[in-house]
C-alpha cells in the first residue's frame, strides 16, 4: 500500500504531539495534551482513524482507563523520517543534491565531523 504523505492541518497537529512523545497516547490523553488544538474533541477519533489508515500511527498497546481499556497509539516513524520521505517524493535527484550541498555549507565543524562519520559508516555498509 502506497502511503499518503499529505496531512491536513489537524492531522499535522496530532502528529506533532506524537513526535514529541515517543511513548504514545490514548485518544483521551491526546485531547488532554492538546489544549491549543484547532480540531474539536469529538473529532479526535476520526483523526486518529485517518492517521491509522495513512499508516502514520499504530496501536502499541492498551492502558486501563477508568473501567475500560483504551488503545495506545504511537507514531510509526519520526518527524525527520517524515521530512525525508516528503523530500524524496517531491524532488528530483538534482534538487536533492543541491539541498545536501546547502546543508553542508551551513553546517558547523562539529556537524560536519558527525556527517563524515555517518557517511563513512554508510559507505562501508554498501561496500560489504
N, CA and C atoms as a LAMMPS dump frame, in Angstrom:
ITEM: TIMESTEP
0
ITEM: NUMBER OF ATOMS
384
ITEM: BOX BOUNDS ff ff ff
-5.0000000000000000e+02 5.0000000000000000e+02
-5.0000000000000000e+02 5.0000000000000000e+02
-5.0000000000000000e+02 5.0000000000000000e+02
ITEM: ATOMS id mol type element x y z
1 1 1 N 0.837 -1.183 0
2 1 2 C 0 0 0
3 1 3 C 0.88 1.245 0
4 2 1 N 0.688 2.115 -0.971
5 2 2 C 1.472 3.341 -1.032
6 2 3 C 0.939 4.321 0.005
7 3 1 N 1.852 4.909 0.757
8 3 2 C 1.464 5.793 1.839
9 3 3 C 1.128 7.19 1.335
10 4 1 N 0.038 7.735 1.831
11 4 2 C -0.357 9.1 1.54
12 4 3 C 0.378 10.005 2.524
13 5 1 N 1.3 10.826 2.048
14 5 2 C 2.124 11.663 2.918
15 5 3 C 1.515 13.026 3.206
16 6 1 N 0.378 13.32 2.589
17 6 2 C -0.238 14.626 2.785
18 6 3 C -1.068 14.602 4.065
19 7 1 N -0.792 15.557 4.938
20 7 2 C -1.52 15.67 6.197
21 7 3 C -2.355 16.946 6.198
22 8 1 N -3.558 16.843 6.724
23 8 2 C -4.359 18.048 6.941
24 8 3 C -3.746 18.816 8.118
25 9 1 N -4.192 20.029 8.321
26 9 2 C -3.683 20.842 9.44
27 9 3 C -3.922 20.124 10.772
28 10 1 N -5.093 19.578 10.951
29 10 2 C -5.43 18.877 12.197
30 10 3 C -4.6 17.608 12.365
31 11 1 N -4.43 16.844 11.293
32 11 2 C -3.601 15.64 11.36
33 11 3 C -2.163 15.996 11.718
34 12 1 N -1.662 17.088 11.145
35 12 2 C -0.289 17.529 11.438
36 12 3 C -0.157 17.92 12.911
37 13 1 N -1.164 18.589 13.469
38 13 2 C -1.14 18.954 14.887
39 13 3 C -1.057 17.706 15.764
40 14 1 N -1.83 16.694 15.401
41 14 2 C -1.802 15.447 16.168
42 14 3 C -0.45 14.76 16.016
43 15 1 N 0.06 14.71 14.796
44 15 2 C 1.358 14.064 14.585
45 15 3 C 2.466 14.79 15.344
46 16 1 N 2.388 16.111 15.419
47 16 2 C 3.383 16.858 16.199
48 16 3 C 3.39 16.389 17.651
49 17 1 N 2.227 16.114 18.207
50 17 2 C 2.139 15.596 19.581
51 17 3 C 2.77 14.213 19.683
52 18 1 N 2.48 13.357 18.699
53 18 2 C 3.074 12.014 18.716
54 18 3 C 4.591 12.081 18.554
55 19 1 N 5.085 12.984 17.702
56 19 2 C 6.528 13.113 17.505
57 19 3 C 7.212 13.675 18.741
58 20 1 N 6.504 14.459 19.534
59 20 2 C 7.065 14.985 20.785
60 20 3 C 7.118 13.92 21.869
61 21 1 N 6.159 12.996 21.856
62 21 2 C 6.039 11.986 22.904
63 21 3 C 6.126 10.596 22.29
64 22 1 N 7.28 9.987 22.363
65 22 2 C 7.501 8.688 21.724
66 22 3 C 6.742 7.553 22.396
67 23 1 N 6.296 7.761 23.635
68 23 2 C 5.599 6.699 24.363
69 23 3 C 4.162 6.514 23.899
70 24 1 N 3.603 7.527 23.238
71 24 2 C 2.266 7.415 22.697
72 24 3 C 1.194 7.929 23.644
73 25 1 N -0.042 7.945 23.121
74 25 2 C -1.192 8.47 23.838
75 25 3 C -2.407 7.589 23.602
76 26 1 N -3.311 7.607 24.554
77 26 2 C -4.664 7.151 24.268
78 26 3 C -5.365 8.356 23.649
79 27 1 N -6.534 8.15 23.102
80 27 2 C -7.26 9.264 22.484
81 27 3 C -7.551 10.357 23.514
82 28 1 N -7.97 9.974 24.697
83 28 2 C -8.267 10.949 25.757
84 28 3 C -7.019 11.701 26.175
85 29 1 N -5.904 10.998 26.317
86 29 2 C -4.644 11.656 26.685
87 29 3 C -4.203 12.641 25.613
88 30 1 N -4.416 12.278 24.364
89 30 2 C -4.057 13.16 23.257
90 30 3 C -4.863 14.455 23.318
91 31 1 N -6.141 14.338 23.546
92 31 2 C -7.002 15.52 23.651
93 31 3 C -6.548 16.382 24.835
94 32 1 N -6.273 15.755 25.972
95 32 2 C -5.835 16.495 27.16
96 32 3 C -4.486 17.177 26.949
97 33 1 N -3.622 16.579 26.131
98 33 2 C -2.281 17.137 25.876
99 33 3 C -2.291 18.208 24.789
100 34 1 N -3.461 18.487 24.228
101 34 2 C -3.559 19.42 23.101
102 34 3 C -4.559 20.542 23.379
103 35 1 N -4.308 21.368 24.374
104 35 2 C -5.281 22.421 24.693
105 35 3 C -5.395 23.497 23.614
106 36 1 N -4.37 23.664 22.804
107 36 2 C -4.349 24.709 21.779
108 36 3 C -4.744 24.187 20.393
109 37 1 N -5.446 23.093 20.361
110 37 2 C -5.785 22.42 19.096
111 37 3 C -6.774 23.226 18.263
112 38 1 N -6.737 22.991 16.951
113 38 2 C -7.708 23.615 16.052
114 38 3 C -8.866 22.663 15.762
115 39 1 N -8.736 21.414 16.175
116 39 2 C -9.776 20.416 15.95
117 39 3 C -10.593 20.257 17.23
118 40 1 N -11.805 19.798 17.063
119 40 2 C -12.703 19.625 18.202
120 40 3 C -12.469 18.276 18.874
121 41 1 N -12.773 18.213 20.145
122 41 2 C -12.589 16.991 20.93
123 41 3 C -13.298 15.796 20.293
124 42 1 N -14.474 16.034 19.75
125 42 2 C -15.241 14.942 19.136
126 42 3 C -14.607 14.443 17.838
127 43 1 N -13.712 15.216 17.256
128 43 2 C -13.054 14.833 16.001
129 43 3 C -11.832 13.952 16.223
130 44 1 N -11.382 13.833 17.456
131 44 2 C -10.14 13.115 17.742
132 44 3 C -10.155 11.686 17.209
133 45 1 N -11.242 10.967 17.428
134 45 2 C -11.309 9.572 16.96
135 45 3 C -11.244 9.49 15.437
136 46 1 N -11.921 10.393 14.758
137 46 2 C -11.882 10.408 13.29
138 46 3 C -10.474 10.699 12.783
139 47 1 N -9.802 11.653 13.416
140 47 2 C -8.439 11.996 13.008
141 47 3 C -7.474 10.844 13.277
142 48 1 N -7.633 10.193 14.408
143 48 2 C -6.782 9.041 14.726
144 48 3 C -7.015 7.919 13.718
145 49 1 N -8.268 7.663 13.38
146 49 2 C -8.555 6.627 12.37
147 49 3 C -7.957 6.983 11.018
148 50 1 N -7.99 8.252 10.675
149 50 2 C -7.391 8.697 9.418
150 50 3 C -5.879 8.467 9.433
151 51 1 N -5.236 8.786 10.545
152 51 2 C -3.784 8.585 10.659
153 51 3 C -3.412 7.102 10.679
154 52 1 N -4.287 6.277 11.249
155 52 2 C -4.073 4.821 11.193
156 52 3 C -4.145 4.337 9.752
157 53 1 N -5.136 4.813 9.006
158 53 2 C -5.311 4.406 7.606
159 53 3 C -4.14 4.862 6.745
160 54 1 N -3.596 6.036 7.048
161 54 2 C -2.457 6.563 6.288
162 54 3 C -1.126 5.972 6.764
163 55 1 N -1.192 5.124 7.787
164 55 2 C -0.024 4.435 8.346
165 55 3 C 0.993 5.394 8.969
166 56 1 N 0.508 6.457 9.582
167 56 2 C 1.38 7.369 10.327
168 56 3 C 1.502 6.933 11.781
169 57 1 N 0.456 6.301 12.311
170 57 2 C 0.463 5.827 13.688
171 57 3 C 0.064 4.361 13.713
172 58 1 N 0.314 3.738 14.867
173 58 2 C -0.052 2.341 15.057
174 58 3 C -0.509 2.143 16.494
175 59 1 N -1.22 1.064 16.737
176 59 2 C -1.622 0.713 18.09
177 59 3 C -0.433 0.011 18.738
178 60 1 N 0.011 0.548 19.881
179 60 2 C 1.197 -0.034 20.524
180 60 3 C 0.868 -0.74 21.827
181 61 1 N -0.401 -0.769 22.193
182 61 2 C -0.789 -1.456 23.424
183 61 3 C -2.11 -0.928 23.932
184 62 1 N -2.369 -1.243 25.199
185 62 2 C -3.615 -0.827 25.838
186 62 3 C -3.305 -0.303 27.233
187 63 1 N -4.141 0.621 27.695
188 63 2 C -3.967 1.196 29.023
189 63 3 C -5.338 1.245 29.689
190 64 1 N -5.378 0.85 30.967
191 64 2 C -6.637 0.9 31.706
192 64 3 C -7.03 2.35 31.924
193 65 1 N -8.248 2.647 31.54
194 65 2 C -8.787 3.997 31.672
195 65 3 C -10.15 3.881 32.346
196 66 1 N -10.223 4.266 33.573
197 66 2 C -11.406 4.079 34.421
198 66 3 C -11.824 2.611 34.39
199 67 1 N -12.988 2.294 33.826
200 67 2 C -13.468 0.903 33.816
201 67 3 C -13.031 0.125 32.582
202 68 1 N -12.601 0.823 31.56
203 68 2 C -12.297 0.183 30.272
204 68 3 C -10.799 0.261 29.96
205 69 1 N -10.445 -0.433 28.897
206 69 2 C -9.088 -0.332 28.375
207 69 3 C -9.127 0.516 27.104
208 70 1 N -8.147 1.399 26.989
209 70 2 C -8.06 2.268 25.811
210 70 3 C -6.816 1.898 25.014
211 71 1 N -6.921 2.001 23.706
212 71 2 C -5.755 1.73 22.856
213 71 3 C -4.742 2.857 23.008
214 72 1 N -3.47 2.487 22.987
215 72 2 C -2.376 3.462 22.989
216 72 3 C -1.857 3.538 21.557
217 73 1 N -1.763 4.763 21.056
218 73 2 C -1.274 4.993 19.704
219 73 3 C 0.092 5.644 19.774
220 74 1 N 0.956 5.306 18.822
221 74 2 C 2.255 5.975 18.73
222 74 3 C 2.627 6.14 17.267
223 75 1 N 3.528 7.074 17.017
224 75 2 C 3.986 7.337 15.655
225 75 3 C 4.781 6.15 15.139
226 76 1 N 4.612 5.835 13.86
227 76 2 C 5.352 4.732 13.246
228 76 3 C 6.759 5.154 12.817
229 77 1 N 6.985 6.471 12.705
230 77 2 C 8.299 6.978 12.309
231 77 3 C 8.466 8.389 12.857
232 78 1 N 9.679 8.863 12.88
233 78 2 C 9.997 10.177 13.441
234 78 3 C 9.656 11.305 12.469
235 79 1 N 9.656 12.512 12.986
236 79 2 C 9.428 13.679 12.137
237 79 3 C 10.521 13.775 11.068
238 80 1 N 11.756 13.48 11.45
239 80 2 C 12.871 13.535 10.499
240 80 3 C 12.666 12.545 9.359
241 81 1 N 12.175 11.343 9.684
242 81 2 C 11.882 10.357 8.64
243 81 3 C 10.765 10.856 7.72
244 82 1 N 9.778 11.512 8.299
245 82 2 C 8.684 12.087 7.509
246 82 3 C 9.218 13.158 6.562
247 83 1 N 10.071 14.053 7.086
248 83 2 C 10.636 15.127 6.259
249 83 3 C 11.431 14.54 5.09
250 84 1 N 12.208 13.495 5.355
251 84 2 C 12.987 12.846 4.298
252 84 3 C 12.058 12.228 3.25
253 85 1 N 10.984 11.575 3.7
254 85 2 C 10.028 10.985 2.75
255 85 3 C 9.426 12.062 1.853
256 86 1 N 9.059 13.195 2.439
257 86 2 C 8.484 14.299 1.668
258 86 3 C 9.493 14.791 0.634
259 87 1 N 10.738 14.962 1.046
260 87 2 C 11.785 15.429 0.129
261 87 3 C 12.003 14.412 -0.994
262 88 1 N 12.068 13.141 -0.654
263 88 2 C 12.341 12.108 -1.657
264 88 3 C 11.207 11.998 -2.676
265 89 1 N 9.973 12.147 -2.231
266 89 2 C 8.828 12.012 -3.131
267 89 3 C 8.664 13.247 -4.008
268 90 1 N 8.944 14.418 -3.458
269 90 2 C 8.634 15.669 -4.139
270 90 3 C 9.827 16.362 -4.789
271 91 1 N 10.919 15.661 -5.002
272 91 2 C 12.078 16.324 -5.598
273 91 3 C 12.823 15.396 -6.547
274 92 1 N 13.649 16.01 -7.353
275 92 2 C 14.486 15.252 -8.285
276 92 3 C 15.84 14.984 -7.639
277 93 1 N 16.62 14.109 -8.252
278 93 2 C 17.961 13.819 -7.739
279 93 3 C 18.802 15.092 -7.714
280 94 1 N 18.666 15.914 -8.731
281 94 2 C 19.439 17.16 -8.796
282 94 3 C 19.063 18.113 -7.66
283 95 1 N 17.786 18.259 -7.389
284 95 2 C 17.385 19.17 -6.31
285 95 3 C 17.78 18.62 -4.94
286 96 1 N 17.799 17.285 -4.783
287 96 2 C 18.264 16.698 -3.516
288 96 3 C 19.751 16.97 -3.315
289 97 1 N 20.54 16.89 -4.394
290 97 2 C 21.968 17.206 -4.302
291 97 3 C 22.171 18.651 -3.877
292 98 1 N 21.412 19.547 -4.477
293 98 2 C 21.511 20.97 -4.12
294 98 3 C 21.17 21.188 -2.654
295 99 1 N 20.166 20.484 -2.176
296 99 2 C 19.786 20.584 -0.772
297 99 3 C 20.909 20.085 0.134
298 100 1 N 21.52 18.947 -0.227
299 100 2 C 22.633 18.421 0.574
300 100 3 C 23.802 19.393 0.593
301 101 1 N 24.133 19.967 -0.563
302 101 2 C 25.219 20.953 -0.619
303 101 3 C 24.915 22.144 0.275
304 102 1 N 23.682 22.592 0.257
305 102 2 C 23.27 23.727 1.08
306 102 3 C 23.395 23.379 2.568
307 103 1 N 22.95 22.201 2.94
308 103 2 C 23.07 21.761 4.329
309 103 3 C 24.532 21.683 4.763
310 104 1 N 25.373 21.16 3.894
311 104 2 C 26.8 21.049 4.208
312 104 3 C 27.423 22.425 4.362
313 105 1 N 27.069 23.349 3.479
314 105 2 C 27.634 24.702 3.556
315 105 3 C 27.191 25.457 4.801
316 106 1 N 26.04 25.114 5.338
317 106 2 C 25.511 25.795 6.524
318 106 3 C 25.935 25.113 7.829
319 107 1 N 26.504 23.923 7.749
320 107 2 C 26.831 23.14 8.939
321 107 3 C 28.053 23.683 9.674
322 108 1 N 28.068 23.425 10.984
323 108 2 C 29.226 23.776 11.805
324 108 3 C 30.289 22.683 11.651
325 109 1 N 31.475 22.954 12.14
326 109 2 C 32.559 21.966 12.074
327 109 3 C 32.158 20.689 12.804
328 110 1 N 31.545 20.833 13.957
329 110 2 C 31.108 19.667 14.732
330 110 3 C 30.084 18.845 13.945
331 111 1 N 29.136 19.515 13.308
332 111 2 C 28.127 18.816 12.497
333 111 3 C 28.768 18.13 11.297
334 112 1 N 29.764 18.784 10.689
335 112 2 C 30.456 18.173 9.55
336 112 3 C 31.21 16.913 9.97
337 113 1 N 31.84 16.945 11.137
338 113 2 C 32.547 15.755 11.64
339 113 3 C 31.569 14.603 11.852
340 114 1 N 30.423 14.921 12.408
341 114 2 C 29.41 13.894 12.63
342 114 3 C 28.897 13.346 11.302
343 115 1 N 28.654 14.235 10.326
344 115 2 C 28.209 13.803 8.995
345 115 3 C 29.262 12.902 8.345
346 116 1 N 30.531 13.271 8.507
347 116 2 C 31.621 12.492 7.921
348 116 3 C 31.601 11.067 8.462
349 117 1 N 31.41 10.912 9.764
350 117 2 C 31.353 9.575 10.372
351 117 3 C 30.172 8.777 9.828
352 118 1 N 29.048 9.43 9.687
353 118 2 C 27.845 8.757 9.17
354 118 3 C 28.064 8.327 7.723
355 119 1 N 28.638 9.2 6.925
356 119 2 C 28.891 8.89 5.512
357 119 3 C 29.876 7.736 5.384
358 120 1 N 30.959 7.774 6.166
359 120 2 C 31.947 6.69 6.109
360 120 3 C 31.333 5.364 6.536
361 121 1 N 30.505 5.39 7.57
362 121 2 C 29.837 4.174 8.038
363 121 3 C 28.914 3.625 6.957
364 122 1 N 28.17 4.495 6.328
365 122 2 C 27.237 4.065 5.269
366 122 3 C 28.002 3.524 4.055
367 123 1 N 29.1 4.153 3.711
368 123 2 C 29.904 3.667 2.58
369 123 3 C 30.479 2.299 2.87
370 124 1 N 30.887 2.043 4.112
371 124 2 C 31.409 0.735 4.488
372 124 3 C 30.311 -0.33 4.391
373 125 1 N 29.081 0.014 4.769
374 125 2 C 27.967 -0.935 4.656
375 125 3 C 27.699 -1.295 3.206
376 126 1 N 27.769 -0.301 2.316
377 126 2 C 27.489 -0.526 0.905
378 126 3 C 28.572 -1.388 0.262
379 127 1 N 29.814 -1.218 0.686
380 127 2 C 30.922 -1.992 0.119
381 127 3 C 30.826 -3.462 0.481
382 128 1 N 30.163 -3.79 1.583
383 128 2 C 30.056 -5.192 2.015
384 128 3 C 29.091 -5.893 1.166
